[in-house]
Amino acid sequence: MSFTGAVRAFGPVRAVDGVDLEIARGETVALLGRNGAGKSTAISLLLGLDEPDEGGVRVFGRVPAQAVRAGLVGAMLQDARAVPRVTVGELVAFVAGTYPAPMPVAGALEAAGVTKFAGRRLDRLSGGQAQRVRFAVALVGDPSLIVLDEPTAALDVEARYAFWDAMRAYARRGRTVLFSTHHLEEADANADRIVVVDRGRVVADGSGARLRRAAGGGLVALDLACSDANGQAGQAGQADSAGLAGLPGVVSVEVRGGRARLRTEDPDATVVALAGLGLVRGLEVAPASLDDAFLALTSADGPTRGSARTSLEAV
Ligand SMILES: Nc1ncnc2c1ncn2[C@@H]1O[C@H](COP(=O)(O)OP(=O)(O)OP(=O)(O)O)[C@@H](O)[C@H]1O
């Protein structure tokens, strides 16, 4: 599926602001962004629930509404309303009947963890139960693409694990999955690829590891234990003369309690330079966390303003 220069504006708000995105068959992609970033609007365009003002959206080469009508797409939306008096089983069976080649209803109920309350009315479910029913609805048509808008928002920990297990089993069958989330760890753990959106634009696109590297590499720490037994200047003196801040990749240096912490864009190059200077005592290297990466990419003065997406091809 693809977005090509897609724009959707609501008055002055450009909820989707020139998005170009290609997702190949079989990929599992997380759409990651803060509240109001444009995730739901992008999903509405993908499902044919809304139209772009400019640009185009295609699903398996078709206009989204046609792809949906052909049974190629299943969706789990945030605000689907319960139909009074209809039971879980009846709803899922009804939806199955609208697809050309659905999976068995019992299989969808089982995969979504709702078999136990198949006979219960939809308007008598808890928020988490209703959410699992929406997952069964998305699955039952056995669609080629499944689109999940914040699928785990109301789920408890156990239901969340069960949900991701089911989702991954679905993806392993070669299906394409797109889900939106604010949860960095979920995106990292469950997607092949993370697309970070901010203010309607794609600001980064790649694996979790690539995002970490693109957003500032990592942290390198080392001991600056002072003079040695002979009273000669030890690592601290060398550190001063070396000028840690001038080492390759180093963005900032903080020294506290005899230990230096370097934030670096290129941990490998920084470590090689430190080793060349003999500064290796207590050396530790940690990648930037995904939180660091996300904040760097979506902060007010991040790369969004007036610039293209962060290129991850080179990292
Ligand atoms: N129908 C609408 N009318 C007016 N503004 C809208 C409409 N739909 C979305 N917006 C605005 O577009 C922007 C993007 O909203 P969207 O719901 O796509 O974000 P989101 O990333 O899904 O957020 P959340 O994580 O909170 O669900 C927001 O500023 C929102 O207020």
The ligand as an ORCA input file, in Angstrom:
! r2SCAN-3c Opt
* xyz 0 1
  N     -12.522     15.587     11.927
  C     -11.597     16.452     12.360
  N     -11.877     17.766     12.429
  C     -10.954     18.670     12.839
  N      -9.707     18.346     13.227
  C      -9.364     17.045     13.189
  C     -10.292     16.037     12.760
  N      -9.668     14.840     12.835
  C      -8.410     15.079     13.294
  N      -8.229     16.397     13.496
  C      -6.980     17.039     13.962
  O      -5.940     16.527     13.178
  C      -4.785     16.290     13.973
  C      -4.377     14.824     13.874
  O      -5.356     14.046     14.551
  P      -5.302     12.444     14.584
  O      -6.538     11.987     15.298
  O      -5.058     11.934     13.213
  O      -4.012     12.198     15.491
  P      -3.512     10.841     16.193
  O      -2.062     10.765     15.919
  O      -4.349      9.706     15.789
  O      -3.739     11.184     17.726
  P      -4.088     10.222     18.984
  O      -2.834      9.480     19.281
  O      -4.426     11.211     20.048
  O      -5.239      9.341     18.587
  C      -5.136     16.752     15.378
  O      -4.683     18.077     15.532
  C      -6.650     16.693     15.392
  O      -7.162     17.635     16.294
*
